[in-house]
Amino acid sequence: MKTSAILLVGGKGTRLQPLTNKMPKPMLPVGGVPFTEHQIIKARQAGIGEIVLATSYLSEVFKPYFGDGSNFGINIKYAVEEVALGTGGAIRNAANSLSPTDQVVIFNGDVLSAHDLTAQIKFHEQMQADVTLYLTKVADARAYGCVELLADNRVKSFLEKMDNPTSDLINAGCYIFKRSIIDEIPTEKVVSVERESFPQLLAANKKVFGFIDQSYWLDIGTPAALVTASKDLISGKVFSAATPAHSGDSLISAGATVAPDCTISGGTFIHPKVVVESASIISGSIIGEGAQIGRECIITDSFIAPNTKIQAGSIVLNNYLGF
């Protein structure tokens, strides 16, 4: 069966402000590359040959970087929402750009996971499902909408956030739709797949299944989570083929100048044109392109914006400077 993909990258990333004031969340650097690149390469590795980026906020920044996808081994197309249409509306709008296909993988643009997408696609095909949701278990599900399953992994119900969840399974942000199911979503209307489409499919007795995978999963929707995702990729806690090759537990770009007596560790990513002066210690952080770090600074679990100057002797802990 032919499989295509849609990547939902149209959100404003309000939880990530001020990081997203000038850059859309999916293009922020995570593990050495824009976050979207990890998802595009994940799709390619699962045998997907075509992906549509469903863009809206700052849509113009995606194409100059990704182009037609030839540099990434996958055909990339773009669908722009002039008005935000919700997750369902965005999927329906982007589907107009797809080539003929049997099934479509939908990626949320703010989830880093190590889940086995190839196995999810295989499960979807074996069950002859209309929709298959990637689910993961969490210790405390109160902050999430939950999913209840029947014995055969068919979805029984979708539950809104509650104080005493009856399931520890949550929607982890990667769906597979039979192509014909997407065509049933209304066009040019605001639609939520989570609150509208999925419950409607259950009510219509469609075959909606849950695929459970308990490997690494992280919502990168906050500055702290984004920094965590980046250091987890670089330190090797989670693998992505899009992470540039590096040695040790840091990634220092060519063109960066780091004094030899500095200590760079903990999954730190240093962009090109950065200057780090003598005796500075940087751990678990992202240092943006062109930033200048003075002598004897200590920077931990932080994100320094491009072209920001950090004065000598500064201590920066769990912070986001220069945005």
Buried (B, 14 or more C-beta within 10 A) or exposed (E): EBBBBBBBBBBBBEBBEEBBEEBBBBBBBBBBBBBBBBBBBBBBBBEBBBBBBBBBBBBEBBBEEBEEBEEBEBBBBBBBBEEEBBBBBBBBBBBEBBEEBEBBBBBBBBBBBBBBBEEBBEBBBEBEBBBBBBBBBBEEBEEBBBBBBEEEBBBBBBBEEEEEBEBBBBBBBBBBBBBEBBEBBEEEEBBBBBBBBBBBBBEEEBBBBBBBBEEBBBBBBBBBBBBBBBBBBBBEBBEBEBBEEBEEBBBBBEEBEBEEEBBBBBBBBBBEBBBBBEBBBBBBBBBBBBBBBBBBBBBBBBBBBBEBBBEEEBEBEEBBBBB
